[in-house]
């Protein structure tokens, strides 16, 4: 088993690994999981601060159960979620430039959680998940960049944008 882990890590080092991101806004849990399977994703890294949703199937427990049936591992990394004060400021100002700047600074203090996400992404094909459909309007873009910075140039980020 240890040899398999070493071989897998070596493969990622040589070939470069891929980190996906995807939001579930405007889609169903079935479509979301189908896209994960289409992209051979083995692990979801849920980067919502609060993993509950009004959308059926996307709250932590329900989603984890559905992913388990699809043989996709579920990990919740609450520390990588957007803190309430930063979320509230974005809601009132709609200033994404300021939002991403604050998130970047916030995530600088979450090195252990970033390292954990990096380790998962080096051992399996992972996808960061949050609500927003567009990565350009979601903190997962910054989280992915922080994970990539841990890796250097070997990690490729692919943002999946599901149709509405």
C-alpha positions in Angstrom: 0.0 0.0 0.0 2.8 2.4 0.8 4.4 1.7 -2.6 1.1 2.6 -4.3 1.1 6.0 -2.5 4.7 6.7 -3.5 4.1 5.7 -7.1 1.0 7.9 -7.2 2.8 10.9 -5.7 5.7 10.4 -8.2 3.2 10.3 -11.1 1.8 13.6 -10.0 5.2 15.1 -9.6 6.3 14.0 -13.1 3.1 14.6 -15.0 1.6 17.4 -12.8 -1.7 17.0 -11.1 -5.0 18.7 -11.7 -7.1 20.5 -9.1 -10.7 21.1 -10.2 -13.1 23.7 -8.8 -16.9 23.7 -9.2 -19.9 25.5 -7.8 -23.4 24.1 -7.5 -25.4 27.3 -8.1 -28.1 26.6 -10.7 -27.7 22.9 -10.9 -29.0 19.7 -9.3 -27.1 17.3 -7.1 -27.4 14.6 -9.9 -25.9 16.9 -12.5 -23.2 18.0 -10.0 -22.2 14.4 -9.3 -22.3 13.4 -13.0 -19.8 16.2 -13.8 -17.5 15.0 -11.0 -17.7 11.5 -12.5 -17.1 12.8 -16.0 -13.9 14.5 -14.8 -12.7 11.4 -12.8 -12.8 13.3 -9.6 -12.2 11.1 -6.5 -12.5 13.6 -3.7 -14.6 16.7 -3.0 -13.0 19.4 -0.8 -15.9 21.4 0.5 -14.6 24.9 1.2 -17.9 26.4 2.5 -17.6 27.9 5.9 -21.0 26.6 6.7 -21.8 23.4 4.7 -25.6 23.7 4.7 -27.7 24.6 1.7 -31.3 25.4 0.8 -30.7 23.5 -2.4 -31.8 19.8 -2.0 -28.9 17.4 -1.7 -26.1 20.0 -1.1 -26.0 20.1 2.7 -23.0 18.3 4.2 -24.6 15.0 5.4 -26.8 14.5 2.4 -24.0 15.4 -0.1 -21.5 13.1 1.7 -24.0 10.2 1.5 -24.6 10.8 -2.3 -20.9 11.1 -3.0 -20.1 7.9 -1.1 -22.6 6.0 -3.4 -20.6 7.4 -6.4 -17.3 6.4 -4.7 -16.2 10.0 -4.2 -14.7 10.9 -0.9 -16.1 14.0 0.9 -13.9 16.3 3.0 -15.1 19.5 4.7 -12.4 22.2 5.2 -14.3 24.8 7.1 -11.2 26.9 7.7 -11.0 27.6 4.0 -14.5 29.0 3.9 -15.3 32.7 3.8 -15.7 34.2 7.3 -19.0 35.9 8.0 -17.7 39.4 8.2 -16.0 39.1 4.8 -19.2 37.6 3.3 -21.3 40.3 4.7 -19.1 43.1 3.4 -19.2 41.6 -0.1 -23.1 41.4 0.1 -23.3 45.1 0.9 -20.6 46.4 -1.4 -20.4 43.9 -4.3 -16.7 44.8 -4.5 -15.1 41.6 -5.6 -11.6 43.2 -5.8 -11.8 44.1 -2.1 -13.3 40.7 -1.3 -10.5 38.7 -3.0 -7.9 40.9 -1.4 -9.4 40.2 2.1 -9.7 36.5 1.3 -6.1 36.3 0.2 -5.0 37.9 3.5 -7.3 35.7 5.5 -6.0 32.5 3.8 -2.4 33.5 4.5 -3.2 32.6 8.1 -4.6 29.2 7.2 -1.4 27.5 6.0 -2.2 24.2 7.8 -5.6 23.9 6.1 -4.0 24.8 2.7 -1.3 22.2 3.2 -4.0 19.6 4.1 -5.9 20.5 0.8 -2.6 20.2 -1.0 -1.9 16.8 0.4 -5.3 15.6 -0.6 -4.8 17.0 -4.1 -1.5 15.2 -4.4 -3.0 11.8 -3.5 -6.2 11.9 -5.5 -8.0 13.9 -8.1 -9.8 16.6 -6.1 -12.4 19.3 -6.7 -12.9 22.3 -4.5 -16.6 23.0 -4.1 -18.6 26.0 -3.1 -21.9 27.6 -4.1 -21.1 30.2 -6.8 -21.3 28.9 -10.4 -18.5 31.1 -11.6 -15.1 30.8 -10.0 -14.5 34.5 -10.8 -17.1 35.3 -8.2 -16.1 32.7 -5.6 -13.3 32.5 -3.0 -12.5 29.0 -4.2 -10.5 30.7 -6.9 -8.2 32.1 -4.3 -8.1 28.8 -2.3 -7.0 27.0 -5.5 -4.3 29.6 -6.1 -3.0 29.2 -2.6 -2.9 25.4 -3.0 -1.1 25.8 -6.3 1.5 28.1 -4.7 2.3 25.2 -2.3 3.0 23.0 -5.3 4.7 25.4 -7.6 4.0 25.0 -11.3 3.1 21.3 -11.2 -0.5 21.8 -10.2 -3.0 22.7 -12.9 -6.3 24.4 -11.9 -9.4 23.7 -13.9 -12.6 25.6 -13.1 -15.7 23.6 -14.2 -18.7 25.9 -14.9 -22.0 24.1 -15.1 -24.7 25.5 -17.4 -27.7 27.1 -15.8 
